[in-house]
């Protein structure tokens, strides 16, 4: 059995099918691990959701910020879509409710302690260990499933910008969602700036990519993530970023997680969106 990690899809269904053919993926033998953002910006979010859902246990995915954005629209139809959103086809589909019910069950973080891996969409503040990130994600996931409309209605916003143990529950949940689905830059003390979206060397001091701070608590865990197309494919012994900008005209990338010698497998993608519309 091969385990292939795949970067942000964002509705790029044709590219996903081409990639699976190139991998010779077998649904009765192999497993796909998605870094989140299955939907939005690309043209075929509905087909992507149907395909990944149909894979059952052969697919593992975490929720990304665009996946949560879709759920927010599912539970609040009056919410206006944003510029560049391509979610209308999903929202009007006869199986929208079933797809939303499946999507809402997907986790925000997956910690595989035996393999020493943590799967998230975006990142982890330096103060959180893999166990703590997974626990915070599990708390937020339970809150999402228990009260979807309430949770999603309070989800948006950039505050609080730093973790504190005494945060009220709504702020604690919002911080967790922002870290696991939106984080790129933070300070060594865990203060975050969610407006910075450029490449990894573009942030003003004291901000830096979340994974570059010495002493971060996840440094002994292999963190697998996406979300950062301007970072692109980034691989070290303990880090793997797979967002290679598929929807922006880059590539859709997969990597065999269990073969240390494996090279990334890529499919070139059409530019469905202009850079700057995200």
C-alpha positions as CSV (number, residue, x, y, z in Angstrom):
1,X,0.0,0.0,0.0
2,X,1.2,3.5,-0.9
3,X,0.3,6.6,1.0
4,X,0.2,9.6,-1.3
5,X,-0.1,13.1,0.2
6,X,-1.7,15.6,-2.2
7,X,-1.7,19.4,-2.0
8,X,-4.6,21.9,-2.2
9,X,-7.1,20.9,-4.9
10,X,-9.5,23.9,-4.8
11,X,-11.9,22.4,-7.2
12,X,-9.3,21.3,-9.8
13,X,-11.0,18.0,-10.7
14,X,-9.5,17.3,-14.1
15,X,-6.0,17.7,-12.7
16,X,-6.8,15.4,-9.8
17,X,-7.9,12.7,-12.2
18,X,-4.8,13.1,-14.2
19,X,-2.6,12.9,-11.1
20,X,-4.3,9.8,-9.9
21,X,-3.8,8.1,-13.3
22,X,-0.1,9.1,-13.2
23,X,0.3,7.6,-9.8
24,X,-1.5,4.4,-10.9
25,X,-3.7,4.9,-7.8
26,X,-5.7,1.9,-6.8
27,X,-8.6,2.6,-4.4
28,X,-8.5,-1.0,-3.0
29,X,-4.7,-0.7,-2.2
30,X,-3.6,2.9,-1.7
31,X,-4.5,5.8,0.5
32,X,-4.7,9.5,-0.4
33,X,-4.0,12.1,2.2
34,X,-5.2,15.6,1.3
35,X,-3.9,18.8,2.9
36,X,-7.4,20.5,2.8
37,X,-9.0,23.1,0.6
38,X,-10.7,20.6,-1.5
39,X,-13.0,23.3,-2.9
40,X,-13.3,26.8,-4.2
41,X,-11.6,29.0,-6.8
42,X,-11.3,26.1,-9.3
43,X,-14.2,25.1,-11.6
44,X,-15.3,21.6,-10.3
45,X,-15.6,21.7,-6.5
46,X,-18.7,19.5,-6.7
47,X,-16.9,16.7,-8.6
48,X,-14.0,16.9,-6.3
49,X,-16.2,16.5,-3.2
50,X,-18.0,13.6,-4.7
51,X,-14.8,11.8,-5.7
52,X,-13.1,12.2,-2.4
53,X,-16.2,11.3,-0.4
54,X,-16.6,8.1,-2.5
55,X,-13.1,7.0,-1.6
56,X,-14.3,6.3,1.9
57,X,-11.5,5.2,4.2
58,X,-9.0,5.3,1.3
59,X,-8.9,9.1,1.6
60,X,-8.0,11.2,4.6
61,X,-8.4,15.0,4.5
62,X,-8.3,17.8,7.0
63,X,-10.5,20.9,6.6
64,X,-9.0,24.0,5.1
65,X,-10.2,27.6,5.2
66,X,-12.1,27.2,1.9
67,X,-13.8,24.0,3.1
68,X,-15.0,25.9,6.2
69,X,-16.1,28.8,4.0
70,X,-18.3,26.4,1.9
71,X,-19.8,25.0,5.1
72,X,-20.5,28.6,6.3
73,X,-22.6,29.1,3.1
74,X,-24.3,25.7,3.5
75,X,-25.5,26.7,7.0
76,X,-26.3,30.3,6.1
77,X,-27.6,30.6,2.6
78,X,-28.0,34.3,3.0
79,X,-24.3,34.8,3.4
80,X,-22.9,36.6,0.2
81,X,-20.2,34.8,-1.8
82,X,-16.9,36.5,-2.1
83,X,-15.1,37.7,-5.3
84,X,-13.5,34.6,-6.9
85,X,-15.7,32.1,-5.1
86,X,-16.8,29.2,-7.2
87,X,-19.1,27.4,-4.8
88,X,-22.5,28.0,-6.4
89,X,-22.6,24.6,-8.2
90,X,-22.1,22.8,-4.9
91,X,-24.7,24.9,-3.1
92,X,-27.3,24.2,-5.8
93,X,-26.5,20.5,-6.1
94,X,-29.2,17.9,-5.1
95,X,-26.6,16.2,-2.9
96,X,-25.3,19.4,-1.2
97,X,-26.7,18.4,2.1
98,X,-25.1,15.0,2.0
99,X,-21.8,16.4,1.0
100,X,-21.9,19.0,3.7
101,X,-22.7,16.3,6.3
102,X,-19.6,14.4,5.1
103,X,-17.4,17.4,5.0
104,X,-18.3,18.6,8.5
105,X,-17.1,15.2,9.9
106,X,-13.6,15.8,8.6
107,X,-11.0,16.8,11.2
108,X,-9.0,19.9,11.5
109,X,-5.8,18.0,12.4
110,X,-4.7,14.4,12.3
111,X,-1.9,13.3,14.5
112,X,-0.4,9.9,13.8
113,X,1.8,9.3,16.8
114,X,3.2,6.0,15.6
115,X,4.5,7.5,12.4
116,X,5.4,10.8,14.0
117,X,3.2,12.8,11.6
118,X,0.8,15.7,12.0
119,X,-1.5,16.7,9.1
120,X,-2.9,20.2,9.1
121,X,-4.0,22.6,6.4
122,X,-1.9,25.6,7.4
123,X,0.4,25.4,10.4
124,X,1.0,25.3,14.2
125,X,2.2,28.0,16.5
126,X,5.6,27.4,18.1
127,X,4.1,26.9,21.5
128,X,1.9,23.9,20.5
129,X,3.1,20.3,20.4
130,X,1.5,17.9,17.9
131,X,-0.6,16.5,20.7
132,X,-1.8,19.9,21.7
133,X,-2.6,20.9,18.1
134,X,-4.6,17.7,17.6
135,X,-6.4,18.3,20.9
136,X,-7.3,21.9,20.0
137,X,-8.4,20.7,16.6
138,X,-10.6,18.0,18.1
139,X,-12.2,20.5,20.4
140,X,-13.0,22.8,17.5
141,X,-14.2,20.0,15.4
142,X,-16.6,18.8,18.1
143,X,-17.9,22.4,18.5
144,X,-18.4,22.6,14.7
145,X,-20.5,19.4,14.6
146,X,-22.5,20.2,17.7
147,X,-23.6,23.7,16.6
148,X,-22.6,24.3,13.0
149,X,-24.5,27.5,12.4
150,X,-23.3,29.1,15.6
151,X,-19.7,27.9,15.2
152,X,-19.4,29.1,11.6
153,X,-21.1,32.4,12.3
154,X,-18.4,33.2,14.9
155,X,-15.5,31.7,13.0
156,X,-14.5,34.7,10.8
157,X,-12.0,37.3,12.1
158,X,-8.3,37.7,12.9
159,X,-8.6,38.1,16.7
160,X,-7.3,37.0,19.1
161,X,-3.8,37.2,17.6
162,X,-2.1,35.2,20.3
163,X,-3.0,32.2,22.4
164,X,-3.7,32.5,26.1
165,X,-4.9,29.8,28.4
166,X,-7.7,32.1,29.7
167,X,-9.3,32.8,26.3
168,X,-13.1,32.6,26.4
169,X,-14.3,29.6,24.4
170,X,-15.4,31.5,21.2
171,X,-12.1,33.2,21.0
172,X,-10.2,30.0,21.8
173,X,-12.1,28.2,19.0
174,X,-11.5,31.0,16.5
175,X,-7.8,31.0,17.3
176,X,-7.6,27.3,16.8
177,X,-9.3,27.5,13.4
178,X,-7.1,30.4,12.3
179,X,-3.9,28.5,13.3
180,X,-4.8,25.2,11.7
181,X,-6.4,26.6,8.5
182,X,-4.8,30.1,7.9
183,X,-1.4,30.4,9.6
184,X,1.7,31.4,7.7
185,X,3.6,33.9,9.8
186,X,4.0,34.4,13.5
187,X,6.5,35.6,16.1
188,X,8.5,33.3,18.3
189,X,6.1,34.1,21.1
190,X,3.1,32.9,19.0
191,X,1.7,36.3,17.9
192,X,0.2,35.9,14.4
193,X,-0.4,38.1,11.4
194,X,-3.0,36.5,9.2
195,X,-2.9,39.3,6.6
196,X,0.6,38.4,5.4
197,X,0.4,36.1,2.4
198,X,3.7,36.6,0.5
199,X,6.6,34.3,0.2
200,X,8.5,33.0,3.3
201,X,11.1,35.7,3.3
202,X,8.8,38.6,2.9
203,X,7.6,39.1,6.5
204,X,8.9,42.0,8.5
205,X,10.7,41.2,11.8
206,X,9.9,39.8,14.3
207,X,7.5,37.7,12.1
208,X,8.8,34.6,10.3
209,X,7.2,31.5,8.8
210,X,5.7,29.5,11.7
211,X,8.1,26.6,11.1
212,X,11.3,28.6,11.2
213,X,11.2,29.5,14.9
214,X,13.9,27.7,17.0
215,X,12.4,25.5,19.7
216,X,9.0,25.1,18.2
217,X,7.2,22.2,19.9
218,X,6.5,20.3,16.7
219,X,10.1,20.2,15.4
220,X,10.4,16.5,16.1
221,X,7.1,15.7,14.2
222,X,6.8,15.5,10.5
223,X,4.2,18.2,9.7
224,X,2.4,17.8,6.4
225,X,0.5,20.9,5.2
226,X,-0.6,23.1,2.3
227,X,-2.2,26.5,2.2
228,X,0.9,28.4,1.1
229,X,1.2,28.6,-2.7
230,X,3.9,31.3,-2.5
231,X,6.0,28.9,-0.4
232,X,5.3,26.1,-2.9
233,X,6.8,22.6,-2.6
234,X,8.9,22.6,0.6
235,X,10.4,19.4,1.9
236,X,12.8,18.7,4.8
237,X,13.1,15.7,7.0
238,X,10.3,17.0,9.2
239,X,8.3,19.4,7.0
240,X,6.3,18.9,3.8
241,X,4.4,21.6,2.1
242,X,2.4,20.5,-0.9
243,X,0.5,23.6,-2.0
244,X,2.0,24.3,-5.5
245,X,-0.6,26.7,-6.7
246,X,-2.8,24.4,-8.8
247,X,-5.6,26.9,-9.1
248,X,-3.2,29.7,-10.0
249,X,-1.7,27.9,-13.0
250,X,1.0,26.1,-11.0
251,X,0.8,22.4,-10.4
252,X,-1.0,19.7,-8.4
253,X,1.6,17.8,-6.4
254,X,1.7,14.4,-4.7
255,X,4.4,12.6,-2.7
256,X,4.7,9.0,-1.5
257,X,5.0,9.5,2.2
258,X,6.6,6.2,2.9
259,X,9.4,6.3,0.4
260,X,12.2,8.7,1.5
261,X,13.7,8.6,-2.0
262,X,10.5,9.4,-3.8
263,X,10.3,12.4,-6.1
264,X,7.2,14.6,-6.1
265,X,4.7,13.8,-8.9
266,X,3.2,16.8,-10.5
267,X,0.5,17.7,-13.0
268,X,0.6,21.1,-14.6
269,X,-2.6,23.1,-14.0
270,X,-4.6,25.7,-15.8
271,X,-4.8,29.2,-14.3
272,X,-8.4,29.3,-13.2
273,X,-7.8,32.4,-11.1
274,X,-5.6,35.4,-11.3
275,X,-3.1,35.9,-8.5
276,X,-4.5,38.3,-6.0
277,X,-8.1,37.2,-6.0
278,X,-7.6,34.9,-3.0
